Amino acid sequence: MKTAGAAPLTQLGSAAAPAASPEEAMLETAPNPQAGETYVARFTAPEFTSLCPVTGQPDFAHLVIDYVPGKHIVESKSLKLFLTSFRNHGAFHEDCTVYIAKRIIDAAKPKWLRIAGYWYPRGGIPIDVFYQTGEPPKGVWLPDPGVAPYRGRG
């Protein structure tokens, strides 16, 4: 697992290919320019893909990642490349969702984080996975994730 702290950014502004696996992907951070403030940053990945670890069939999810930065923020290009590294990675929905959260926590050391993984149906059943590090900081405004529950064609 590769993680960069406050090291110089190596992917932003450069040609960078996705890593072969999530474990090899570099998740970079930058100093938080508003480190004295408590605020929420949100990443939304409506077209996340991975593979079923048993069948090898593609799985699709809509991810919503909210975090309250500490001293560092997640650099978005490295996050995109990290998420792209799951495209040929076989793992269950629960594992993908929680692993993403833990990598962000390890890299950026946020004050708080939550991730919502809204997975499209596999075998006729959608699986939604939610993870957070605890209660959000007092006074922080936290919007609804904005993803409707799966309703199929009904």
Secondary structure, 3 states (H helix, E strand, C coil): CEECCCCCCCCCCCCCCCCCCCCCCEECEEECCCCCCCCCEEEEEEEEEEECCCCCCEEEEEEEEEEECCCEEECHHHHHHHHHCCCCCECCHHHHHHHHHHHHHHHHCCCEEEEEEEECCECCECCEEEEECCCCCCCCCCCCCCCCCCCCCC
